[in-house]
Amino acid sequence: MSIDKEIQSLRREYNHYKFDEKSALPNPVDQFRIWFEDAVQVSILDPNAFVLATAGKDAKPSARMLLLKKYDNRGFSFYTNYSSRKGKELEENPFGSMLFFWDKLERQVRIEGRVEKLSFEESDEYFQTRPYTAKLGAWASQQSENLASRFTLIRRVAKKMMRYPVNVPLPPFWGGYRLIPDSFEFWQGRDSRLHDRLVYSLENGIWKIHRLYP
């Protein structure tokens, strides 16, 4: 069998759960909390992992995996180097899309909205909870730039260790972002690819729910 046919034959039915308008909570953040806690309970590896999609002024999309660090009614927060590709793209075009996928639950959540930087105080509060070596790594990494060798990176970490043997301050080029949602889509896998897709759209400050064709 060719690899193309092997890929074509990869399929399974989704039939563990359902999601409908009666069970959907009015506030999408509350609904996300329930699904997120379910993902934690079934021991999904990195339940806070998500894909962040951004695009700069050239409108070319790029996506990468990140880890969610906080969420509430204000938005969904993550941290990175401001000079990274995503940082530069968010500077040019401050909008993003998050995608969470929890395979054991046959669920995914898409969240779209405007992205803003967190305050220095919020970024520093989180940064100080990171392990010592992770703090040094943030200082040493010129994220998304060309790197001659791994040894070069390790040497940069060692230099930062000499400079900051105990307390590591927040780098001026590193910190947090918050995605402020204006749209959520909750996707629940169902039999025969007749999936449940409920979208929350923010209209005049009120969340409206509607169903999409699968």
Backbone as a printed PyTorch tensor [residue, N CA C, xyz], in Angstrom:
tensor([[[  0.8490,  -1.1970,   0.0000],
         [  0.0000,   0.0000,   0.0000],
         [  0.8820,   1.2440,   0.0000]],

        [[  0.5760,   2.2120,  -0.8660],
         [  1.3590,   3.4360,  -0.9240],
         [  1.0870,   4.2950,   0.2990]],

        [[  2.0370,   5.1880,   0.5790],
         [  1.8680,   6.0570,   1.7400],
         [  0.6430,   6.9440,   1.5890]],

        [[  0.3170,   7.3630,   0.3410],
         [ -0.8690,   8.1930,   0.1260],
         [ -2.1340,   7.4460,   0.5150]],

        [[ -2.2120,   6.1590,   0.1250],
         [ -3.3990,   5.3740,   0.4590],
         [ -3.4510,   5.0830,   1.9520]],

        [[ -2.2800,   4.9100,   2.5630],
         [ -2.2640,   4.7000,   4.0090],
         [ -2.8200,   5.9310,   4.7310]],

        [[ -2.4280,   7.1150,   4.2810],
         [ -2.9340,   8.3450,   4.8960],
         [ -4.4370,   8.4670,   4.6860]],

        [[ -4.8880,   8.1400,   3.4800],
         [ -6.3140,   8.2440,   3.1730],
         [ -7.1520,   7.3190,   4.0410]],

        [[ -6.5700,   6.2090,   4.4700],
         [ -7.3170,   5.2270,   5.2550],
         [ -7.3140,   5.5330,   6.7480]],

        [[ -6.5780,   6.5540,   7.1470],
         [ -6.5400,   6.9130,   8.5620],
         [ -7.8190,   7.6590,   8.9340]],

        [[ -8.6950,   6.9780,   9.6170],
         [ -9.9480,   7.6100,  10.0470],
         [-10.5290,   6.8540,  11.2220]],

        [[-11.3250,   7.5410,  11.9890],
         [-12.0500,   6.9170,  13.0880],
         [-13.3260,   7.6950,  13.3350]],

        [[-14.2230,   7.0990,  14.0650],
         [-15.4620,   7.7810,  14.4010],
         [-15.2820,   8.5650,  15.7090]],

        [[-15.9620,   9.6990,  15.7930],
         [-15.9890,  10.4970,  17.0150],
         [-17.3720,  10.3180,  17.6320]],

        [[-17.4120,   9.6800,  18.7750],
         [-18.7460,   9.3510,  19.2980],
         [-18.8230,   9.3110,  20.8180]],

        [[-17.9420,  10.0160,  21.5040],
         [-17.9520,   9.9570,  22.9620],
         [-18.8770,  10.9920,  23.6050]],

        [[-18.9940,  12.1620,  22.9940],
         [-19.7290,  13.2510,  23.6350],
         [-20.5760,  14.0010,  22.6010]],

        [[-21.4380,  14.8730,  23.1070],
         [-22.1700,  15.7860,  22.2540],
         [-22.1400,  17.1610,  22.8930]],

        [[-22.4510,  18.1810,  22.1020],
         [-22.4700,  19.5560,  22.6070],
         [-23.5610,  20.3060,  21.8670]],

        [[-24.5080,  20.8610,  22.6020],
         [-25.6200,  21.5490,  21.9480],
         [-25.9520,  22.8460,  22.6730]],

        [[-26.9090,  23.5490,  22.1180],
         [-27.2800,  24.8530,  22.6590],
         [-27.8260,  24.7680,  24.0830]],

        [[-28.4270,  23.6400,  24.4360],
         [-28.9920,  23.4990,  25.7820],
         [-27.8970,  23.3640,  26.8360]],

        [[-26.8220,  22.7150,  26.4800],
         [-25.7500,  22.4990,  27.4590],
         [-24.7090,  23.6040,  27.4520]],

        [[-24.7000,  24.4580,  26.4130],
         [-23.7040,  25.5260,  26.3150],
         [-23.9790,  26.6210,  27.3360]],

        [[-22.9670,  27.0020,  28.0880],
         [-23.1110,  28.0830,  29.0610],
         [-23.1650,  29.4330,  28.3460]],

        [[-23.8180,  30.4280,  28.9230],
         [-23.9460,  31.7440,  28.2710],
         [-22.6060,  32.4470,  28.0510]],

        [[-21.6700,  32.2630,  28.9860],
         [-20.3660,  32.9180,  28.8950],
         [-19.3410,  31.9290,  28.3370]],

        [[-18.7020,  32.2360,  27.2010],
         [-17.7630,  31.2850,  26.6010],
         [-16.5290,  31.0150,  27.4600]],

        [[-16.1370,  31.9610,  28.3070],
         [-14.9940,  31.7230,  29.1920],
         [-15.3590,  30.6500,  30.2160]],

        [[-16.5960,  30.6960,  30.7200],
         [-17.0580,  29.6530,  31.6330],
         [-17.1180,  28.3010,  30.9270]],

        [[-17.5550,  28.3090,  29.6770],
         [-17.6090,  27.0660,  28.9110],
         [-16.1980,  26.5250,  28.6620]],

        [[-15.2720,  27.4210,  28.3470],
         [-13.8820,  27.0060,  28.1560],
         [-13.3390,  26.3900,  29.4420]],

        [[-13.6570,  26.9860,  30.5750],
         [-13.1610,  26.4870,  31.8510],
         [-13.6040,  25.0450,  32.0820]],

        [[-14.8480,  24.7410,  31.7660],
         [-15.3480,  23.3830,  31.9370],
         [-14.5850,  22.4170,  31.0410]],

        [[-14.4180,  22.7700,  29.7720],
         [-13.7060,  21.8850,  28.8500],
         [-12.2350,  21.7640,  29.2270]],

        [[-11.6330,  22.8540,  29.6710],
         [-10.2280,  22.8090,  30.0700],
         [-10.0440,  21.8980,  31.2860]],

        [[-10.9270,  22.0160,  32.2600],
         [-10.8400,  21.1600,  33.4390],
         [-11.0630,  19.6960,  33.0730]],

        [[-11.9370,  19.4390,  32.1080],
         [-12.1150,  18.0640,  31.6130],
         [-10.8050,  17.5410,  31.0280]],

        [[-10.1170,  18.3960,  30.2540],
         [ -8.8520,  17.9890,  29.6350],
         [ -7.7960,  17.6690,  30.6930]],

        [[ -7.7840,  18.4420,  31.7680],
         [ -6.8450,  18.1790,  32.8600],
         [ -7.1800,  16.8540,  33.5370]],

        [[ -8.4660,  16.5930,  33.7370],
         [ -8.8960,  15.3950,  34.4510],
         [ -8.5740,  14.1120,  33.6930]],

        [[ -8.5960,  14.1440,  32.3720],
         [ -8.3090,  12.9290,  31.5930],
         [ -6.8300,  12.8000,  31.2740]],

        [[ -6.0050,  13.6360,  31.9210],
         [ -4.5400,  13.5410,  31.8200],
         [ -4.0290,  13.7010,  30.3920]],

        [[ -4.5700,  14.6710,  29.6770],
         [ -4.0260,  15.0150,  28.3730],
         [ -2.6620,  15.6650,  28.5700]],

        [[ -1.6910,  15.2780,  27.7540],
         [ -0.3600,  15.8630,  27.8380],
         [ -0.4340,  17.3390,  27.4740]],

        [[  0.0270,  18.2020,  28.3590],
         [  0.0100,  19.6450,  28.1450],
         [ -1.3720,  20.1380,  27.7150]],

        [[ -2.3700,  20.0480,  28.5900],
         [ -3.7130,  20.5050,  28.2180],
         [ -3.7740,  21.9960,  27.9100]],

        [[ -2.7700,  22.7540,  28.3740],
         [ -2.7290,  24.1920,  28.1030],
         [ -1.9630,  24.5290,  26.8320]],

        [[ -1.5690,  23.5200,  26.0570],
         [ -0.8860,  23.7750,  24.7870],
         [ -1.8910,  24.2320,  23.7290]],

        [[ -1.4900,  25.2180,  22.9340],
         [ -2.3750,  25.7100,  21.8870],
         [ -1.5450,  26.2010,  20.7020]],

        [[ -2.1960,  26.2800,  19.5660],
         [ -1.5800,  26.8500,  18.3730],
         [ -1.9480,  28.3230,  18.3130]],

        [[ -0.9350,  29.1740,  18.1640],
         [ -1.1830,  30.5980,  17.9750],
         [ -0.8820,  30.9500,  16.5280]],

        [[ -1.8680,  31.4880,  15.8450],
         [ -1.6900,  31.9430,  14.4650],
         [ -1.6710,  33.4650,  14.4340]],

        [[ -0.6890,  34.0130,  13.7240],
         [ -0.5620,  35.4590,  13.5640],
         [ -0.2300,  35.7670,  12.1130]],

        [[ -0.2860,  37.0210,  11.7560],
         [  0.1090,  37.4690,  10.4230],
         [  0.5880,  38.9060,  10.5310]],

        [[  1.6790,  39.2140,   9.8400],
         [  2.1960,  40.5740,   9.8460],
         [  1.5240,  41.4280,   8.7960]],

        [[  2.1480,  42.5350,   8.4670],
         [  1.5640,  43.4400,   7.4890],
         [  1.5380,  42.8520,   6.0870]],

        [[  2.3470,  41.7810,   5.8510],
         [  2.3340,  41.1250,   4.5460],
         [  1.1950,  40.1270,   4.4180]],

        [[  0.4350,  39.9310,   5.4950],
         [ -0.7420,  39.0530,   5.5280],
         [ -0.4000,  37.5760,   5.3840]],

        [[  0.8780,  37.2100,   5.4880],
         [  1.2570,  35.8030,   5.4210],
         [  1.1150,  35.1840,   6.8110]],

        [[  0.2660,  34.1690,   6.9410],
         [  0.0360,  33.5970,   8.2720],
         [  1.1960,  32.7240,   8.7280]],

        [[  1.3950,  32.6620,  10.0320],
         [  2.3520,  31.7280,  10.6230],
         [  1.7380,  31.1980,  11.9050]],

        [[  2.0980,  29.9680,  12.2580],
         [  1.5060,  29.3340,  13.4380],
         [  2.5790,  28.5640,  14.1930]],

        [[  2.3690,  28.4650,  15.5010],
         [  3.3010,  27.7410,  16.3440],
         [  2.6000,  27.3280,  17.6380]],

        [[  3.1930,  26.3170,  18.3350],
         [  2.6350,  25.8570,  19.5960],
         [  3.1590,  26.7160,  20.7400]],

        [[  2.2550,  27.0650,  21.6530],
         [  2.6030,  27.8000,  22.8640],
         [  1.8700,  27.1770,  24.0470]],

        [[  2.1320,  27.7190,  25.2340],
         [  1.4470,  27.2640,  26.4370],
         [  0.6510,  28.4170,  27.0430]],

        [[ -0.6150,  28.1810,  27.2800],
         [ -1.4650,  29.1610,  27.9520],
         [ -1.0380,  29.2510,  29.4140]],

        [[ -0.8980,  30.4600,  29.9300],
         [ -0.4620,  30.6340,  31.3060],
         [ -1.5360,  31.2110,  32.2260]],

        [[ -2.5510,  31.8300,  31.6530],
         [ -3.6280,  32.3660,  32.4830],
         [ -4.8080,  32.7100,  31.5830]],

        [[ -6.0090,  32.5870,  32.1340],
         [ -7.1870,  33.0620,  31.4090],
         [ -8.2480,  33.4860,  32.4210]],

        [[ -9.0100,  34.4870,  32.0340],
         [-10.1480,  34.9550,  32.8070],
         [-11.0150,  35.7660,  31.8580]],

        [[-11.9630,  36.5010,  32.3800],
         [-12.8680,  37.2640,  31.5110],
         [-12.1660,  38.3950,  30.7660]],

        [[-10.9380,  38.7320,  31.1790],
         [-10.1770,  39.7620,  30.4590],
         [ -9.5180,  39.2110,  29.2070]],

        [[ -9.2110,  37.8980,  29.1950],
         [ -8.5720,  37.3250,  28.0280],
         [ -7.6780,  36.1500,  28.3680]],

        [[ -6.8610,  35.7510,  27.3820],
         [ -6.0340,  34.5470,  27.4700],
         [ -4.5670,  34.9550,  27.2980]],

        [[ -3.7330,  34.6190,  28.2830],
         [ -2.3750,  35.1580,  28.3380],
         [ -1.3000,  34.1180,  28.0200]],

        [[ -0.2540,  34.5870,  27.3460],
         [  0.9180,  33.7720,  27.0460],
         [  2.1320,  34.6860,  27.0560]],

        [[  3.3280,  34.0870,  27.0280],
         [  4.5690,  34.8510,  27.1670],
         [  5.5530,  34.4710,  26.0770]],

        [[  6.3910,  35.4540,  25.6770],
         [  7.3540,  35.1920,  24.6140],
         [  8.3580,  36.3350,  24.5300]],

        [[  9.2920,  36.2000,  23.6190],
         [ 10.2570,  37.2500,  23.3060],
         [  9.5780,  38.2330,  22.3490]],

        [[  9.5690,  39.5030,  22.6900],
         [  8.9040,  40.4930,  21.8460],
         [  9.5550,  40.6130,  20.4630]],

        [[ 10.8300,  40.2020,  20.3560],
         [ 11.5430,  40.3040,  19.0780],
         [ 11.4140,  39.0560,  18.2220]],

        [[ 10.6630,  38.0560,  18.7080],
         [ 10.4390,  36.8380,  17.9240],
         [  9.5570,  37.1450,  16.7210]],

        [[  9.4060,  36.1730,  15.8480],
         [  8.5610,  36.3900,  14.6700],
         [  7.1340,  36.7440,  15.0780]],

        [[  6.5950,  36.0010,  16.0470],
         [  5.2240,  36.3060,  16.4610],
         [  5.1280,  37.6760,  17.1010]],

        [[  6.1850,  38.0630,  17.8560],
         [  6.1860,  39.3830,  18.4520],
         [  6.1870,  40.4800,  17.4140]],

        [[  6.9850,  40.3110,  16.3890],
         [  7.0480,  41.3050,  15.3190],
         [  5.7270,  41.3600,  14.5560]],

        [[  5.1410,  40.1860,  14.3130],
         [  3.8720,  40.1750,  13.5890],
         [  2.7580,  40.8150,  14.4050]],

        [[  2.7500,  40.5690,  15.7100],
         [  1.7320,  41.1840,  16.5620],
         [  1.9250,  42.6950,  16.6600]],

        [[  3.1630,  43.1460,  16.5270],
         [  3.4200,  44.5840,  16.5050],
         [  2.8160,  45.2150,  15.2550]],

        [[  2.8970,  44.5030,  14.1310],
         [  2.3740,  45.0100,  12.8580],
         [  0.8690,  44.8150,  12.7250]],

        [[  0.3850,  43.7330,  13.3110],
         [ -1.0230,  43.3680,  13.1490],
         [ -1.4940,  42.7180,  14.4510]],

        [[ -2.0370,  43.5020,  15.3920],
         [ -2.3200,  43.0120,  16.7420],
         [ -3.5790,  42.1610,  16.8680]],

        [[ -3.6660,  41.1320,  16.0410],
         [ -4.7870,  40.1950,  16.1120],
         [ -4.2340,  38.7790,  15.9980]],

        [[ -4.8920,  37.8360,  16.6670],
         [ -4.4200,  36.4630,  16.6430],
         [ -5.5570,  35.4750,  16.7850]],

        [[ -5.2100,  34.2130,  16.5710],
         [ -6.1640,  33.1210,  16.7040],
         [ -5.5070,  31.9950,  17.4920]],

        [[ -6.2010,  31.5040,  18.5050],
         [ -5.7320,  30.3820,  19.3100],
         [ -6.5290,  29.1300,  18.9530]],

        [[ -5.8440,  27.9870,  18.9640],
         [ -6.5180,  26.7130,  18.7320],
         [ -6.0620,  25.7050,  19.7790]],

        [[ -7.0030,  25.2180,  20.5710],
         [ -6.7560,  24.1420,  21.5220],
         [ -7.3660,  22.8580,  20.9570]],

        [[ -6.6220,  21.7480,  21.0550],
         [ -7.1470,  20.4570,  20.5940],
         [ -6.8880,  19.4200,  21.6660]],

        [[ -7.9600,  18.7800,  22.1300],
         [ -7.8740,  17.7560,  23.1690],
         [ -8.3870,  16.4410,  22.5920]],

        [[ -7.4430,  15.6260,  22.1110],
         [ -7.8090,  14.4490,  21.3320],
         [ -8.6240,  13.4290,  22.1190]],

        [[ -8.2930,  13.2060,  23.3920],
         [ -9.0250,  12.2020,  24.1620],
         [-10.4950,  12.5680,  24.3390]],

        [[-10.7850,  13.8430,  24.2840],
         [-12.1630,  14.3180,  24.4330],
         [-12.8260,  14.6180,  23.0990]],

        [[-12.0460,  14.4910,  22.0070],
         [-12.5580,  14.7780,  20.6580],
         [-13.1240,  16.1900,  20.5900]],

        [[-12.3320,  17.1320,  21.1190],
         [-12.7780,  18.5270,  21.1930],
         [-11.6870,  19.4770,  20.7200]],

        [[-12.1210,  20.5740,  20.1650],
         [-11.2030,  21.6700,  19.9060],
         [-11.9250,  22.9900,  20.1630]],

        [[-11.1400,  24.0020,  20.5190],
         [-11.6840,  25.3450,  20.7590],
         [-10.8380,  26.3350,  19.9840]],

        [[-11.4910,  27.1820,  19.2130],
         [-10.8340,  28.2700,  18.4960],
         [-11.2430,  29.5860,  19.1430]],

        [[-10.2500,  30.4380,  19.3930],
         [-10.5000,  31.7330,  20.0190],
         [ -9.8110,  32.7990,  19.1860]],

        [[-10.5370,  33.8250,  18.7840],
         [ -9.9830,  34.8830,  17.9570],
         [-10.2020,  36.2340,  18.6230]],

        [[ -9.2690,  37.1560,  18.3910],
         [ -9.4500,  38.4760,  18.9480],
         [ -8.2170,  39.3440,  18.8460]],

        [[ -8.3080,  40.5060,  19.4450],
         [ -7.1990,  41.4700,  19.4770],
         [ -6.1990,  41.0640,  20.5480]],

        [[ -4.9320,  41.3480,  20.2880],
         [ -3.8660,  40.9810,  21.2240],
         [ -3.1760,  42.2470,  21.7280]],

        [[ -2.9760,  42.3090,  23.0440],
         [ -2.2820,  43.4460,  23.6450],
         [ -1.1870,  42.9530,  24.5810]],

        [[ -0.1670,  43.7800,  24.7920],
         [  0.8860,  43.4340,  25.7260],
         [  0.3850,  43.5470,  27.1630]],

        [[  0.8840,  42.6600,  28.0110],
         [  0.6140,  42.7750,  29.4360],
         [  1.4890,  43.8710,  30.0330]],

        [[  1.1220,  44.3440,  31.1880],
         [  1.9260,  45.3530,  31.8760],
         [  3.2470,  44.7450,  32.3410]],

        [[  4.2170,  45.5980,  32.6080],
         [  5.4960,  45.1250,  33.1440],
         [  5.2660,  44.3420,  34.4270]],

        [[  4.3750,  44.8290,  35.2810],
         [  4.1260,  44.1730,  36.5660],
         [  3.5760,  42.7610,  36.3740]],

        [[  2.6420,  42.5900,  35.4310],
         [  2.0860,  41.2560,  35.1840],
         [  3.1470,  40.3230,  34.6200]],

        [[  3.9470,  40.8320,  33.6690],
         [  4.9930,  40.0100,  33.0650],
         [  6.0450,  39.6160,  34.0990]],

        [[  6.4320,  40.5640,  34.9420],
         [  7.4630,  40.2880,  35.9320],
         [  6.9590,  39.2970,  36.9770]],

        [[  5.7090,  39.4290,  37.3510],
         [  5.1400,  38.5050,  38.3410],
         [  5.2360,  37.0670,  37.8380]],

        [[  4.8950,  36.8640,  36.5580],
         [  5.0000,  35.5080,  36.0050],
         [  6.4590,  35.0910,  35.8400]],

        [[  7.2920,  35.9930,  35.3250],
         [  8.6980,  35.6610,  35.0560],
         [  9.3950,  35.1510,  36.3060]],

        [[  9.0770,  35.7290,  37.4480],
         [  9.7520,  35.3330,  38.6910],
         [  9.3050,  33.9580,  39.1860]],

        [[  8.2460,  33.3960,  38.6030],
         [  7.8310,  32.0310,  38.9610],
         [  8.5550,  30.9850,  38.1220]],

        [[  9.2620,  31.4070,  37.0770],
         [  9.9390,  30.4600,  36.2010],
         [ 11.1870,  29.8870,  36.8800]],

        [[ 11.5750,  28.6620,  36.5030],
         [ 12.8170,  28.1000,  37.0350],
         [ 14.0090,  28.9970,  36.6760]],

        [[ 15.0380,  28.9430,  37.5070],
         [ 16.2300,  29.7820,  37.3180],
         [ 16.8010,  29.6470,  35.9120]],

        [[ 16.9680,  28.4080,  35.4400],
         [ 17.5790,  28.2160,  34.1160],
         [ 16.6740,  28.7170,  32.9920]],

        [[ 15.3490,  28.6500,  33.1940],
         [ 14.4290,  29.1680,  32.1800],
         [ 14.5310,  30.6940,  32.0920]],

        [[ 14.7510,  31.3370,  33.2310],
         [ 14.9520,  32.7870,  33.2230],
         [ 16.2200,  33.1380,  32.4430]],

        [[ 17.2920,  32.3880,  32.6880],
         [ 18.5360,  32.6280,  31.9570],
         [ 18.3410,  32.4040,  30.4650]],

        [[ 17.5620,  31.3750,  30.1330],
         [ 17.3040,  31.0840,  28.7250],
         [ 16.5920,  32.2200,  28.0180]],

        [[ 15.6940,  32.8770,  28.7370],
         [ 14.9840,  34.0160,  28.1490],
         [ 15.9600,  35.1360,  27.8070]],

        [[ 16.9440,  35.3590,  28.6810],
         [ 17.9640,  36.3810,  28.4170],
         [ 18.8810,  35.9670,  27.2730]],

        [[ 19.2340,  34.6820,  27.2090],
         [ 20.2370,  34.2170,  26.2580],
         [ 19.7030,  34.0670,  24.8370]],

        [[ 18.4150,  33.7670,  24.6980],
         [ 17.8720,  33.4650,  23.3740],
         [ 17.5070,  34.7180,  22.5840]],

        [[ 18.0620,  34.8020,  21.4020],
         [ 17.6450,  35.8280,  20.4370],
         [ 16.6030,  35.1630,  19.5370]],

        [[ 15.4470,  34.9500,  20.0900],
         [ 14.4410,  34.0740,  19.4880],
         [ 14.1360,  34.4180,  18.0360]],

        [[ 14.1230,  33.3710,  17.2180],
         [ 13.8170,  33.4330,  15.7900],
         [ 14.9750,  33.9350,  14.9310]],

        [[ 16.0950,  34.3150,  15.5550],
         [ 17.2740,  34.7130,  14.7920],
         [ 18.1280,  33.4810,  14.4730]],

        [[ 18.9890,  33.5800,  13.4420],
         [ 19.8690,  32.4750,  13.0830],
         [ 20.8240,  32.1640,  14.2380]],

        [[ 21.0750,  30.8730,  14.4660],
         [ 21.9690,  30.4260,  15.5380],
         [ 23.0500,  29.5400,  14.9320]],

        [[ 24.3070,  29.9160,  15.1320],
         [ 25.4200,  29.1950,  14.5220],
         [ 25.5210,  27.7620,  15.0220]],

        [[ 25.3360,  27.5370,  16.3200],
         [ 25.4330,  26.1980,  16.8890],
         [ 24.7840,  26.1970,  18.2580]],

        [[ 24.4600,  25.0030,  18.7620],
         [ 23.8920,  24.9140,  20.1080],
         [ 24.9170,  25.3610,  21.1400]],

        [[ 26.1980,  25.1250,  20.8650],
         [ 27.2460,  25.5490,  21.7880],
         [ 27.1950,  27.0620,  21.9970]],

        [[ 26.9130,  27.7940,  20.9370],
         [ 26.8020,  29.2500,  21.0440],
         [ 25.7130,  29.6280,  22.0350]],

        [[ 24.5860,  28.9240,  21.9650],
         [ 23.4750,  29.2030,  22.8810],
         [ 23.8730,  28.8690,  24.3210]],

        [[ 24.4870,  27.7000,  24.5220],
         [ 24.8940,  27.3000,  25.8670],
         [ 25.9000,  28.2940,  26.4470]],

        [[ 26.7960,  28.7780,  25.6200],
         [ 27.7820,  29.7570,  26.0760],
         [ 27.1000,  31.0570,  26.4920]],

        [[ 26.0840,  31.4630,  25.7490],
         [ 25.3550,  32.6760,  26.1170],
         [ 24.6370,  32.4830,  27.4570]],

        [[ 24.0730,  31.2840,  27.6760],
         [ 23.4240,  30.9990,  28.9570],
         [ 24.4410,  31.0790,  30.0950]],

        [[ 25.6330,  30.5070,  29.8740],
         [ 26.6750,  30.5330,  30.9050],
         [ 27.0760,  31.9610,  31.2550]],

        [[ 27.1590,  32.8220,  30.2510],
         [ 27.5130,  34.2250,  30.5010],
         [ 26.4270,  34.9120,  31.3330]],

        [[ 25.1780,  34.6070,  31.0260],
         [ 24.0890,  35.1990,  31.8010],
         [ 24.0840,  34.6690,  33.2310]],

        [[ 24.4800,  33.4150,  33.3950],
         [ 24.5550,  32.8290,  34.7290],
         [ 25.6020,  33.5570,  35.5740]],

        [[ 26.7180,  33.9240,  34.9490],
         [ 27.7570,  34.6710,  35.6640],
         [ 27.2630,  36.0670,  36.0340]],

        [[ 26.4470,  36.6490,  35.1500],
         [ 25.9520,  37.9940,  35.4040],
         [ 24.8550,  37.9970,  36.4580]],

        [[ 24.0140,  36.9520,  36.4250],
         [ 22.8920,  36.8670,  37.3660],
         [ 22.9850,  35.5520,  38.1420]],

        [[ 23.8840,  35.4510,  39.1170],
         [ 24.0760,  34.1920,  39.8420],
         [ 22.9090,  33.8140,  40.7470]],

        [[ 22.0970,  34.7850,  41.1470],
         [ 20.9850,  34.4880,  42.0630],
         [ 19.6640,  35.0220,  41.5100]],

        [[ 19.5240,  36.3220,  41.4870],
         [ 18.2810,  36.9500,  41.0360],
         [ 18.3790,  37.3410,  39.5700]],

        [[ 17.3810,  36.9290,  38.7950],
         [ 17.3680,  37.2180,  37.3610],
         [ 16.2310,  38.1950,  37.0780]],

        [[ 16.5260,  39.3890,  36.6070],
         [ 15.4620,  40.3610,  36.3230],
         [ 14.7310,  40.0350,  35.0200]],

        [[ 13.5830,  40.6070,  34.8650],
         [ 12.8130,  40.4500,  33.6350],
         [ 13.5300,  41.1440,  32.4840]],

        [[ 13.8010,  40.4350,  31.3840],
         [ 14.4280,  41.1090,  30.2340],
         [ 13.4880,  42.1600,  29.6460]],

        [[ 14.0130,  43.2700,  29.1620],
         [ 13.1630,  44.3120,  28.5910],
         [ 12.5010,  43.8810,  27.2790]],

        [[ 13.0240,  42.8140,  26.6700],
         [ 12.5070,  42.3460,  25.3870],
         [ 11.6290,  41.1040,  25.5270]],

        [[ 11.2090,  40.7970,  26.7350],
         [ 10.4530,  39.5590,  26.9920],
         [  9.2660,  39.8810,  27.8890]],

        [[  8.1300,  39.2440,  27.6040],
         [  6.9660,  39.4900,  28.4450],
         [  5.7120,  38.8380,  27.9090]],

        [[  4.5770,  39.2960,  28.4160],
         [  3.3240,  38.6400,  28.1210],
         [  2.4260,  39.3880,  27.1650]],

        [[  1.5180,  38.6230,  26.5850],
         [  0.4490,  39.1480,  25.7340],
         [ -0.8740,  38.5920,  26.2440]],

        [[ -1.9250,  39.3340,  25.9810],
         [ -3.2720,  38.8660,  26.2900],
         [ -4.1230,  38.9560,  25.0290]],

        [[ -4.7170,  37.8300,  24.6300],
         [ -5.6730,  37.8390,  23.5290],
         [ -7.0450,  38.1050,  24.1070]],

        [[ -7.6720,  39.1810,  23.6200],
         [ -8.9900,  39.5910,  24.1000],
         [-10.0280,  39.0930,  23.0980]],

        [[-10.7720,  38.0540,  23.4470],
         [-11.6230,  37.3880,  22.4610],
         [-12.8200,  38.2180,  22.0000]],

        [[-13.1160,  38.0650,  20.7140],
         [-14.4000,  38.5350,  20.1970],
         [-15.1600,  37.3880,  19.5300]],

        [[-14.5230,  36.1890,  19.5240],
         [-15.1660,  35.0190,  18.9380],
         [-14.5840,  33.7360,  19.5270]],

        [[-15.4610,  32.7990,  19.8510],
         [-15.0770,  31.4460,  20.2770],
         [-15.7990,  30.4460,  19.3740]],

        [[-15.1410,  29.3560,  19.0510],
         [-15.8330,  28.2310,  18.4340],
         [-15.5040,  26.9650,  19.2070]],

        [[-16.5440,  26.3010,  19.7000],
         [-16.4010,  25.0300,  20.4060],
         [-16.8110,  23.9050,  19.4610]],

        [[-15.8840,  23.0070,  19.2190],
         [-16.0720,  21.8970,  18.2710],
         [-16.0580,  20.5860,  19.0260]],

        [[-17.1270,  19.8150,  18.8670],
         [-17.2160,  18.4910,  19.4770],
         [-17.3830,  17.4490,  18.3840]],

        [[-16.4410,  16.4960,  18.3170],
         [-16.5350,  15.4530,  17.3040],
         [-17.7730,  14.5890,  17.4900]],

        [[-18.4260,  14.2440,  16.3660],
         [-19.6270,  13.3930,  16.4000],
         [-19.5550,  12.3480,  15.3000]],

        [[-20.4740,  11.3700,  15.3580],
         [-20.5310,  10.2930,  14.3730],
         [-20.6770,  10.8280,  12.9570]],

        [[-20.0890,  10.0900,  12.0140],
         [-20.2580,  10.3490,  10.5780],
         [-19.8320,  11.7550,  10.1720]],

        [[-18.9260,  12.3420,  10.9440],
         [-18.4090,  13.6880,  10.6820],
         [-19.4910,  14.7760,  10.7930]],

        [[-20.5980,  14.4330,  11.4710],
         [-21.6550,  15.4220,  11.6980],
         [-21.3870,  16.1070,  13.0390]],

        [[-20.2810,  16.8220,  13.0720],
         [-19.7800,  17.3950,  14.3180],
         [-20.6600,  18.5320,  14.8300]],

        [[-20.5800,  18.7640,  16.1460],
         [-21.2330,  19.9230,  16.7600],
         [-20.2600,  21.0930,  16.7460]],

        [[-20.6940,  22.2230,  16.1850],
         [-19.8860,  23.4460,  16.1530],
         [-20.7440,  24.6060,  16.6230]],

        [[-20.4320,  25.1160,  17.8160],
         [-21.1550,  26.2640,  18.3420],
         [-20.1970,  27.4480,  18.4290]],

        [[-20.6450,  28.5680,  17.8930],
         [-19.8390,  29.7810,  17.8630],
         [-20.4500,  30.8240,  18.7860]],

        [[-19.5900,  31.4560,  19.5980],
         [-19.9770,  32.6010,  20.4130],
         [-19.4050,  33.8450,  19.7420]],

        [[-20.2580,  34.7940,  19.4040],
         [-19.8260,  36.0540,  18.7980],
         [-20.2180,  37.2060,  19.7120]],

        [[-19.2840,  38.1340,  19.9040],
         [-19.5500,  39.2770,  20.7740],
         [-20.2440,  40.3730,  19.9750]],

        [[-21.4840,  40.6710,  20.3440],
         [-22.2770,  41.6740,  19.6390],
         [-22.8010,  42.6930,  20.6410]],

        [[-22.2840,  43.9370,  20.5380],
         [-22.6880,  45.0090,  21.4560],
         [-22.5180,  44.6080,  22.9170]],

        [[-21.3850,  43.9350,  23.1820],
         [-21.0720,  43.5580,  24.5450],
         [-21.7780,  42.3200,  25.0530]],

        [[-22.5520,  41.6530,  24.1940],
         [-23.3000,  40.4680,  24.5940],
         [-22.8690,  39.2810,  23.7280]],

        [[-22.6580,  38.1290,  24.3670],
         [-22.2690,  36.9290,  23.6240],
         [-23.4940,  36.2640,  23.0140]],

        [[-23.4700,  36.1050,  21.7040],
         [-24.5390,  35.4350,  20.9710],
         [-24.0330,  34.0640,  20.5100]],

        [[-24.8730,  33.0520,  20.5990],
         [-24.4820,  31.6920,  20.2300],
         [-25.2360,  31.2630,  18.9760]],

        [[-24.5060,  30.6870,  18.0170],
         [-25.1480,  30.0980,  16.8490],
         [-24.3740,  28.8730,  16.4190]],

        [[-25.0450,  28.0150,  15.7170],
         [-24.4860,  26.7420,  15.2800],
         [-24.0010,  26.8440,  13.8290]],

        [[-22.8930,  26.1710,  13.5370],
         [-22.3610,  26.1090,  12.1840],
         [-22.5380,  24.7030,  11.6080]],

        [[-22.6920,  24.6200,  10.2890],
         [-22.6130,  23.3310,   9.6480],
         [-21.2460,  22.7070,   9.9400]],

        [[-21.1650,  21.3970,  10.0890],
         [-19.8620,  20.7610,  10.3240],
         [-18.9830,  20.7650,   9.0670]]])
